[in-house]
């Protein structure tokens, strides 16, 4: 096994962030939320738009 730097005694995972992305900049974000049993609790996507 390779020697990886540790943080608080635990192995760290590699970052999945894009190297050239400025994450503090304004932009669009896609947020996903999973509900119990994947119930359509918040609405539906109809014609590319969210309908509550």
URHU-V355069 format. One record per pair of residues at least 12 apart in sequence whose C-alpha atoms are under 6 Angstrom apart, sorted by the first residue. I is the first residue (numbers start at 0). J is the second residue. Records with the same first field share a line. If there is no record, write none. Layout:
# URHU-V355069
I = J ; J
This chain:
# URHU-V355069
none
